[in-house]
């Protein structure tokens, strides 16, 4: 499950430039670019049956292929939610009808919210429960590594955009200022959206790599040997 929410903040007004001065667009400060991760504590649900877990839609594919009927013993349901907020400042010169638009800040938050499910058929003190839990922790760790990686990549992409596009726009006619803000906001949104798509694609690949045949077979073999009756 993936999420993306983007907001462009409304205009914030600065004091108008004095009538005696020619309007020049020079921001007093550089824009703040802040990309930060947040995460919820891992939630656990051991109440659902195998049949119920089988009905949950997951992003990975069983390594046994479509010809083999398999049941889900455990899964990690995690969402990476990306939210972006872009804000601007502007100033106007009433007597000339012209103004400036300045990029004030770009704030991006990437939030991870994992839940681990293990089928209730496996007792908490049993080998399979422990092995499945260890496997699902690997999925959680992948999400954390992906988020940490893309914090830097998203920040770099936004900085590159600002370096190329600039953060001071104008002077332009006052009636064009809202449109210019929307244009810059849309272009920044496209940068963030592209990085979000890349993050989701890499996440799918990394998560699928964990659900491999060797991993599944190793869990089964390990727990069979633990549960094997001892000779007397």
N, C-alpha and C positions, 0 to 999 in steps of 0.2 A: 504494500500500500504506500503510495507516494502522494505528497501534497505540495502545492505551490500557491502562495498568496502574495500578491504584490499591491502596494498602495503608493500612490503619488500624493503627497501632502499638499494641501491648499497653500496659496501664496501667503507669505508673511511680509508685512510692509515695513520698509525702512523710511526714515525721514526724507522728504523731497530735497533734491539738490537746489541750492539757492539760485535765484533767477540770474544773478550776476555772473555765474560760473557756467562755462560750457560743460555739457554733460559728457563725462568719460566713464567707461565701465571698468572699474577697478574694485574688486572685492576686498574687503578689509581682512578677511581670513580665507584660508584654503578650505575646501570641503572636507568634512570628516567621513572617513570610510571605515565602517566597523562591521566586521563579519565575526559572529560569535556562535559557539555551540552551546546548546542546553540539552539536558537529558532527564528523563524521569527515571525513578528507581525501577528496576525490573519487577514486573508483576508475574505471579505464578498462578496457574490454574490446573489443578490435578483432579478436577471433578468430572470432566467429560470422558465419554467412552470412545473407543476406537471408531465406532460408527459415526459419532458426532464429529470427530476430528477429520474423518474422511470427507465430510461435506464442506470443510473450510477451503476456500479458494487460496492457493499458494502460488508463489512466483516460480518456484523451482520444479523440475521434472524428475520423476522417479528414474534412477539409473537402471532399473530392471526392464524398462521399456514397456510399451503399451500391451504386449502380449501376455505379460505376467500380471496377475491380479495381486495387488498388494494392499496392505492397510496402513494407515498412519498411526504410529505409536506416539509421536511427539512432534511439535513444531514450534517455531518462533514466529509470532505475528508481530511485526515491527513496522512502524511508519516513520519515514524521514520527512518531516514537514519543514519546508523552506518558506520563510516570510520575509518580504522586503518592503522597506519604507523609504521613499525618496522625498526630500524636502528642499524647497527653494526659498530664496529671498529675492525681493526686487525693489528697485527705487524708480521713481518717476520725476520728471521735470514738467510740472503742469503747464508752464507758459509755452513750452516747445512741443508738448504732446508726445514726448519720447521718453524711453526708459531703458533700464538694464535688468537682466535676469541673472541671478547667481545661483549655482548649485551649492546648497548649504550642507547636506549630509546624505549619505547612503548607508542605511542600516539593514543588515541581513542577519536573520537568525535561523539556524538549522537545528531542529529539535528532533531528538530520538526518543521513541516511546515503545520499548519492547515488552512483550508478554510471552512467557514460555508456557506451553501446554504440554502435559504428559498424560497419556491415557490412564484412566483410573484402574484399568486392569492390572497395572504394574504397581505393587506395593512400594511405599517410599523407602523401605529398608532393603529392597531387592536390587539385584545386579542390573536388571534392565532399566529400572527407574534411574539409577545412578549413571549408567552409561548414556542413556538418552539425554539426561540433564547436561552432562559434559558436552555432548554433541551440540545441543542447542545453545550453550554458552559460546561455542565457536561462531555461531551465526550472529550473536550479539556483538562479539568482538569485531567481526567483519564490519558491521555497521559503524562502530565507533572509529575504526581505522579509516573507513571511507569518508566519514564526516570530517575527521581531522585533516585528511588530505585535501578535501575540497574547500575547507575554510581558506587555506592559502591560495588555491587556484581561483576561487571566486574573488577574493580580495585583489589578486594580481590582475584579473580580467577587468575589474571595475577601474582600477588605477590606470591600466593601459588605455581604457576608453577615455577617462578624464584627461590624461596626458595628450591624447590625440584630438579629442573634441574640444578640450578646454572647459573651464567652469565659469567663465564670464561671457555673457552674450549681450550684444547690443553695442551702441544705442540702436533701438528700433522703435517704430511707432507703438504707442501704448496699447492700441487695440490688437497688436500682434503678440503681446507678451504672454498671454495665456496659452496661445497656440504654440509658441516656442517652448514654453515649459512642458506642455504635453508631448511635443516632439522629442525633446531630450529625455523626458521620463520614459517614453515608449522605447527609445533606443537603449536606455539602461536596462529596462525590463527585458529586452531581447537578449542582452548579454547575460543577465542572471538566469533567464529561462534556458538558454543554451547550456550553461554550466550545470543547471539542474538536470537536464536531459542526459548529459554526459555522466553525471554522478549516478543517476538511476540505472543507466546501462551498465556501468562498471559494477554497481552493486549487484545487479542480477547475475553477472558473470562470476563474481567472487562468491556469492551465495550458492550458486549452482555447483561450483568447484568443491564445496564442502560436502554436498550430497552426492558423493561418488560411491561406486559399488564396493570399493575396498573398505571404505569407512563403515558401510552398513554390514558387510560380511564380518569385519573385525569385531563389531559390537556383538553380533550374533554368536560368533565363535567363543568370544571371551565369556559371555554369560552362560553358554551351554556347558563350558568346562567348570564354571563355578557351581552350576546346578546339577552336575553329573553325580549320581549316587556313588558313595565311597564303598570300596570292597571291604568286607569284614574278614 
